[in-house]
Structure formats: C-alpha cells, structure tokens
C-alpha cells in the first residue's frame, strides 16, 4: 500500500521537450576538448565493470577537497546534491520537527522533507526576492523548525539572500544548509562558517560546471558533523565511472573549466543588458548561470512561442510569487543570440495578437 504521505506529494518537474537551443536546465553549455575526452576514455577503459567502486570514493574526494580548498575529512559525496538533501533532511533534528524554507526556491528541499513526513515552515520571499526576515522570525518562533535550506544564489530567482538575514535565522537555533550550487558564478560563500560551526553546512555540485551527467554532489562541513552525517550515506553511492571521469576533469580540465566559467559570467551580463532593451520584458539581476524574467503575457504563451522558434526555456510561473515568469539558462554566445532574437519576436507577436483581438 502506498502511504498517504507519498500520495500527497507532487513529483519534481523536469523539462524534456525537444529543441535545438536548450536553455531550460541551468547546464554548463560547453563540452570538453578532445584531449580531455581522450584521457577520460583511456581511464574508463581500465574500469573493472564487474566490481563495486571504492565505497568512500577516496581519490575523488581528495581531488574535490583540493578543488574547493578544504580537507577530505570535511567532505561527503552524494549522487547529486539531491541525495545529500535527503540525508540532511533525515539526519538533522527529529523527524517530527519542522523544516524552514523561504519560497520560491529549489523544490527538492520541500520534497525531501515531506517524503520523511516532516512539516514545512514556508515563508514567501519579499518582492525583491530577499528573505522576509520579520515574517520568518515570527513563524520560526511559533513553529520551532530545527533545519533550514537556503539556495545561495537562489534558484529560480538568481539572487543572493542577505547574509545578515540568514545569520539572524541561524541565531534562532535553525541548522542552516547553504546550497551553493551556483557558487562558481557568484563567488560568494559561507565556507568559513561551514568549516568552523556545528550549525551550518554547504552544498556544492559538479553539475553546474560541466558534469551534470555524472551526478556528483558535495557536502562540506565541520569534521564532526560530516562524520555523523556519513552514517546515513548509502554504500557505493558514487559510481565507478563518475569517480574516474570527475577526477580526470577536475585535474586535466581545471584550466578549461575556469576559462569557460568566466565566459559564462560575461555572457550572463550581456544577455541581461540585451533583455532589458526588449520592451515589456522585466529581467532580474542574477548571480547564477541563469536569468529570471517576467513579461506582460502568460508564461505558457511565451514558452510556446519560443519553442516554436526552437528555443527551450523553463516556465516557472507555477511557483509562488512568480506569476508570468520564465527562467533562461546562459548558453553559448550563438545560443544566447538565438534566444534574444526569439524572445524579441515572440513578445512582438503577442503584442500584435493582443492589439488585433481588440
């Protein structure tokens, strides 16, 4: 029998419709050079496919620790950040105690908590997409959540929450998970807090820097916290190919990654400026590798107009506070140009349609 708890859940939405310009999933737009691919193939050919991988992923963990400037003892690896979010929701506080989430944000925080039967204390963001501190403190003091999730920058809004507001919420006894999935595009971090406090951990990922197919998430925290959280980690959770390929890319391909991340940031600012020139489009500043925007028209209509022009973005208008909003990932320069052209044409077409109708 399926429990009522599970029946009440909504599945996480993904975007799978076909298009030649796919800017819907905040993916790294660049494939790796042939010499790095050749090295990957060489190493993958050595994998004994009949054997389990290293259960601790020790070699990859050391490479990732070096990449992020921490020690291996400060790291837990997960099958994507999603798995780590489940572990945290399972391990921090008793399951009858609530979880605080500012909304809208990454849906997996709420899904993972609800799967475990935990109550959600959700507080809508302000109009500027920052945390509503007064509203949050009131609900926290009333409902006593022990765990809170903060996407930093936030997905899908792209902004960085006020650090001071997060700290004030933490002062209320809330264990803070700072999800820095887009750290490479913001440069802002709570790393020192995570390494030195017992009420803060970081999440990072390789998915947003070119390795989405490998599903490698990273939790960084104080050694004592990492040791306790490791008790709920599933065995062999990082596959042999993922361990090998990620290790090659983070060593042989580090310079390539750093160069392309700079290009993506530059393209983000270009796309932002060009979108501001399109009449009727309200685009919001971003510290991530995507941009949130709103138009005067139904998000579904804009989405369909773009898709007819072979450009796929993400309709996020179903999320609280994001009426008529869509999200577009930053792609390669020619993809961004295609998107800008398609958006301009789509908005003009919708305006003409509205004028003709009346």
PLY file of the C-alpha trace (Angstrom):
ply
format ascii 1.0
element vertex 358
property float x
property float y
property float z
element edge 357
property int vertex1
property int vertex2
end_header
0.00 0.00 0.00
1.31 3.44 -0.94
1.25 5.74 2.09
-0.93 8.84 2.12
2.26 10.80 2.79
3.62 9.79 -0.62
0.25 10.14 -2.38
0.10 13.77 -1.28
3.45 14.62 -2.92
3.97 16.27 -6.29
6.83 14.94 -8.41
9.74 17.22 -9.29
9.17 18.78 -12.71
11.82 18.46 -15.40
11.82 19.96 -18.90
12.27 17.36 -21.67
10.63 18.84 -24.78
12.96 18.78 -27.81
14.65 21.94 -29.15
17.99 22.69 -30.79
18.65 25.53 -28.32
18.07 24.06 -24.87
18.32 26.69 -22.14
15.99 25.18 -19.56
18.11 23.26 -17.04
20.97 25.58 -15.98
23.51 23.26 -17.56
27.09 24.14 -18.42
26.84 24.85 -22.17
30.32 23.67 -23.21
31.51 20.15 -23.94
35.08 19.25 -23.07
38.03 19.37 -25.51
39.04 16.22 -27.40
42.28 15.74 -25.47
40.38 15.60 -22.16
37.80 13.25 -23.69
40.60 11.00 -24.91
42.05 10.87 -21.39
38.61 10.04 -20.00
38.22 7.16 -22.46
41.66 5.86 -21.57
40.81 5.81 -17.87
37.27 4.47 -18.32
38.66 1.52 -20.32
40.52 0.46 -17.18
37.36 0.20 -15.06
36.53 -3.37 -13.96
32.80 -3.16 -14.66
32.12 -6.32 -12.65
33.47 -4.74 -9.45
31.97 -2.29 -6.99
33.56 1.16 -6.88
35.52 2.45 -3.90
32.71 2.89 -1.33
34.37 6.02 0.07
35.42 7.46 -3.32
38.65 8.42 -1.55
40.64 9.56 -4.59
37.83 11.68 -5.99
37.08 13.08 -2.55
40.67 14.30 -2.20
40.58 15.90 -5.66
37.28 17.62 -4.89
38.54 18.77 -1.48
41.57 20.33 -3.17
39.33 21.90 -5.84
37.21 23.59 -3.16
40.10 24.37 -0.81
39.13 22.08 2.07
40.24 18.73 3.55
38.83 15.35 2.62
37.54 15.00 6.19
35.25 17.95 5.54
33.53 16.32 2.54
30.69 13.90 1.84
29.90 13.00 -1.76
26.39 12.27 -2.96
24.67 11.03 -6.09
23.88 14.63 -6.95
23.03 17.23 -4.33
19.53 15.73 -4.26
20.81 12.67 -2.40
22.64 14.86 0.11
19.47 16.89 0.70
17.69 13.65 1.62
20.47 12.75 4.05
20.32 16.13 5.74
16.51 16.06 6.00
16.84 12.60 7.52
19.62 13.35 9.99
19.18 16.89 11.30
16.62 17.05 14.12
13.89 14.57 14.90
11.50 13.89 12.04
8.55 15.40 13.91
10.34 18.77 13.97
9.66 21.20 11.09
11.90 22.41 8.25
12.09 26.10 7.30
12.18 27.04 3.59
11.90 30.51 2.02
9.85 30.20 -1.18
10.05 30.06 -4.14
13.23 28.02 -4.19
14.65 24.67 -5.32
11.73 22.19 -4.91
13.83 19.26 -3.65
14.17 20.81 -0.18
10.43 20.53 0.34
10.08 17.19 -1.44
12.81 15.51 0.63
11.35 16.78 3.90
7.78 15.75 3.01
8.89 12.26 1.94
10.08 11.83 5.54
6.84 13.21 6.92
8.35 16.48 8.11
6.26 19.64 8.38
7.29 22.60 6.21
7.50 26.13 7.54
7.47 28.13 4.30
7.71 31.91 4.13
7.25 33.79 0.83
10.12 35.98 -0.30
9.77 39.75 -0.44
9.06 41.47 -3.77
12.83 41.91 -4.24
13.19 38.12 -3.74
15.12 38.51 -0.48
14.09 36.72 2.72
11.18 38.19 4.66
13.05 38.32 7.97
10.21 39.53 10.20
7.78 37.03 8.73
10.37 34.26 9.05
11.26 35.02 12.66
7.60 35.12 13.63
6.90 31.69 12.13
10.17 30.21 13.40
9.43 31.29 16.97
5.91 29.90 16.66
6.59 26.57 14.91
10.19 25.83 16.03
11.84 24.42 12.89
15.31 22.99 13.51
16.51 22.87 9.90
16.52 25.47 7.15
17.51 25.44 3.47
18.94 28.47 1.68
19.87 28.37 -2.01
22.73 30.87 -2.36
22.21 32.14 -5.09
18.57 31.18 -5.08
17.07 29.06 -7.82
14.99 30.19 -9.72
15.32 33.88 -8.78
19.11 34.10 -9.21
19.77 36.50 -6.33
21.87 36.12 -3.19
19.88 36.30 0.02
21.03 38.77 2.66
23.79 37.10 4.66
22.72 39.01 7.77
19.17 37.64 7.47
20.42 34.06 7.22
22.61 34.62 10.29
19.67 36.01 12.27
17.60 32.95 11.38
20.50 30.71 12.41
20.63 32.55 15.76
17.13 31.19 16.40
18.56 27.66 16.60
17.97 26.70 12.97
20.61 24.41 11.43
21.40 26.13 8.12
22.09 24.35 4.84
23.63 26.82 2.39
23.19 25.39 -1.09
25.96 26.92 -3.20
25.22 25.00 -6.40
25.97 28.18 -8.38
28.99 29.27 -6.32
31.26 29.46 -9.37
29.02 32.15 -10.88
28.62 34.22 -7.69
31.95 33.91 -5.89
30.09 34.33 -2.57
30.26 31.66 0.10
29.60 30.59 3.70
32.63 28.27 3.58
34.31 29.54 6.75
31.07 29.13 8.69
30.64 25.57 7.43
34.19 24.60 8.41
34.00 26.11 11.88
30.40 25.83 13.08
28.20 22.89 14.03
25.01 24.54 12.78
25.99 25.17 9.14
26.91 23.01 6.15
27.41 23.81 2.46
26.16 22.01 -0.60
28.02 22.30 -3.88
27.84 20.31 -7.10
29.78 19.39 -10.22
26.57 19.50 -12.26
26.70 23.24 -12.94
30.31 23.17 -14.13
30.08 20.64 -16.93
29.46 17.30 -15.22
25.68 17.09 -14.87
25.67 13.55 -16.32
27.97 12.27 -13.56
25.61 13.20 -10.70
28.22 14.22 -8.11
27.07 16.43 -5.25
29.32 17.71 -2.48
28.57 18.45 1.16
31.16 20.49 3.08
31.07 20.81 6.84
32.97 20.62 10.08
34.64 17.23 10.53
32.42 16.20 13.46
29.24 17.00 11.53
30.49 15.22 8.41
31.28 12.14 10.47
27.74 11.97 11.85
26.01 12.69 8.52
28.15 9.99 6.85
26.31 7.38 8.92
23.21 7.73 6.70
25.10 7.71 3.38
24.22 4.77 1.15
27.12 2.44 0.23
28.70 2.69 -3.23
26.64 5.81 -3.97
29.20 7.30 -6.39
29.58 5.07 -9.45
32.96 3.90 -10.72
32.64 5.89 -14.00
31.63 9.04 -12.11
34.61 8.73 -9.79
37.05 8.26 -12.67
35.64 10.86 -15.06
35.21 13.59 -12.44
38.77 13.04 -11.26
40.13 13.49 -14.80
38.09 16.62 -15.47
38.98 18.29 -12.17
42.68 17.71 -12.78
43.29 17.71 -16.54
40.39 20.08 -17.29
40.62 22.62 -14.47
42.01 25.43 -16.63
39.33 24.80 -19.25
36.61 25.00 -16.58
37.90 28.24 -15.12
38.14 29.85 -18.56
34.61 28.84 -19.58
33.08 29.90 -16.26
34.44 33.41 -16.89
32.88 33.35 -20.37
29.51 32.30 -18.98
29.56 35.16 -16.46
30.42 37.58 -19.27
27.58 36.20 -21.42
25.17 36.43 -18.48
25.80 40.17 -18.22
25.45 40.59 -21.98
22.14 38.73 -22.10
20.86 40.69 -19.09
21.59 44.02 -20.79
20.04 42.91 -24.09
16.89 41.59 -22.39
16.41 44.94 -20.67
16.16 46.51 -24.13
13.19 44.34 -25.11
10.04 46.34 -24.44
7.74 44.62 -21.96
10.40 42.27 -20.54
11.37 42.64 -16.89
14.62 40.77 -16.26
16.06 40.34 -12.78
19.77 40.59 -11.82
21.43 37.21 -11.31
24.48 35.81 -9.54
23.94 32.37 -11.12
24.19 30.94 -14.64
20.57 31.77 -15.49
18.21 34.73 -15.62
14.65 35.06 -14.37
12.33 37.27 -16.40
8.70 38.35 -16.48
6.57 39.54 -19.40
3.08 41.07 -19.63
1.81 37.80 -21.13
1.07 34.31 -19.87
4.33 32.46 -19.27
2.88 29.45 -21.09
2.21 31.56 -24.19
5.74 32.98 -24.20
7.14 29.49 -23.60
5.23 28.08 -26.59
6.22 30.98 -28.86
9.88 30.40 -28.00
9.55 26.66 -28.51
8.10 27.21 -31.98
11.32 29.09 -32.70
13.27 26.03 -31.50
14.33 27.60 -28.18
13.53 25.82 -24.90
13.40 27.73 -21.60
11.76 26.94 -18.24
8.27 28.09 -17.30
8.46 28.77 -13.56
5.18 30.66 -13.26
3.66 27.81 -11.21
5.93 28.73 -8.29
4.67 31.16 -5.61
5.30 34.81 -6.40
6.47 34.12 -9.97
3.36 34.85 -11.98
4.21 35.28 -15.72
7.88 34.37 -15.04
10.26 32.19 -17.03
13.88 31.22 -16.49
16.56 31.01 -19.14
19.99 29.41 -18.74
23.07 31.15 -20.10
24.30 29.22 -23.14
27.00 29.63 -25.73
27.11 33.05 -27.44
25.24 31.88 -30.55
22.57 30.16 -28.41
22.09 33.32 -26.35
21.74 35.35 -29.56
19.13 32.89 -30.85
17.21 33.19 -27.59
17.31 37.01 -27.61
16.07 37.12 -31.19
13.33 34.56 -30.48
12.21 36.40 -27.33
12.03 39.74 -29.13
10.00 38.20 -31.95
7.72 36.33 -29.54
6.91 39.42 -27.49
6.19 41.46 -30.64
3.94 38.70 -31.98
1.99 38.51 -28.72
1.57 42.29 -28.66
0.28 42.28 -32.23
-2.10 39.45 -31.44
-3.48 41.33 -28.45
-3.92 44.54 -30.49
-5.66 42.70 -33.36
-8.04 40.98 -30.97
-9.28 44.27 -29.58
0 1
1 2
2 3
3 4
4 5
5 6
6 7
7 8
8 9
9 10
10 11
11 12
12 13
13 14
14 15
15 16
16 17
17 18
18 19
19 20
20 21
21 22
22 23
23 24
24 25
25 26
26 27
27 28
28 29
29 30
30 31
31 32
32 33
33 34
34 35
35 36
36 37
37 38
38 39
39 40
40 41
41 42
42 43
43 44
44 45
45 46
46 47
47 48
48 49
49 50
50 51
51 52
52 53
53 54
54 55
55 56
56 57
57 58
58 59
59 60
60 61
61 62
62 63
63 64
64 65
65 66
66 67
67 68
68 69
69 70
70 71
71 72
72 73
73 74
74 75
75 76
76 77
77 78
78 79
79 80
80 81
81 82
82 83
83 84
84 85
85 86
86 87
87 88
88 89
89 90
90 91
91 92
92 93
93 94
94 95
95 96
96 97
97 98
98 99
99 100
100 101
101 102
102 103
103 104
104 105
105 106
106 107
107 108
108 109
109 110
110 111
111 112
112 113
113 114
114 115
115 116
116 117
117 118
118 119
119 120
120 121
121 122
122 123
123 124
124 125
125 126
126 127
127 128
128 129
129 130
130 131
131 132
132 133
133 134
134 135
135 136
136 137
137 138
138 139
139 140
140 141
141 142
142 143
143 144
144 145
145 146
146 147
147 148
148 149
149 150
150 151
151 152
152 153
153 154
154 155
155 156
156 157
157 158
158 159
159 160
160 161
161 162
162 163
163 164
164 165
165 166
166 167
167 168
168 169
169 170
170 171
171 172
172 173
173 174
174 175
175 176
176 177
177 178
178 179
179 180
180 181
181 182
182 183
183 184
184 185
185 186
186 187
187 188
188 189
189 190
190 191
191 192
192 193
193 194
194 195
195 196
196 197
197 198
198 199
199 200
200 201
201 202
202 203
203 204
204 205
205 206
206 207
207 208
208 209
209 210
210 211
211 212
212 213
213 214
214 215
215 216
216 217
217 218
218 219
219 220
220 221
221 222
222 223
223 224
224 225
225 226
226 227
227 228
228 229
229 230
230 231
231 232
232 233
233 234
234 235
235 236
236 237
237 238
238 239
239 240
240 241
241 242
242 243
243 244
244 245
245 246
246 247
247 248
248 249
249 250
250 251
251 252
252 253
253 254
254 255
255 256
256 257
257 258
258 259
259 260
260 261
261 262
262 263
263 264
264 265
265 266
266 267
267 268
268 269
269 270
270 271
271 272
272 273
273 274
274 275
275 276
276 277
277 278
278 279
279 280
280 281
281 282
282 283
283 284
284 285
285 286
286 287
287 288
288 289
289 290
290 291
291 292
292 293
293 294
294 295
295 296
296 297
297 298
298 299
299 300
300 301
301 302
302 303
303 304
304 305
305 306
306 307
307 308
308 309
309 310
310 311
311 312
312 313
313 314
314 315
315 316
316 317
317 318
318 319
319 320
320 321
321 322
322 323
323 324
324 325
325 326
326 327
327 328
328 329
329 330
330 331
331 332
332 333
333 334
334 335
335 336
336 337
337 338
338 339
339 340
340 341
341 342
342 343
343 344
344 345
345 346
346 347
347 348
348 349
349 350
350 351
351 352
352 353
353 354
354 355
355 356
356 357
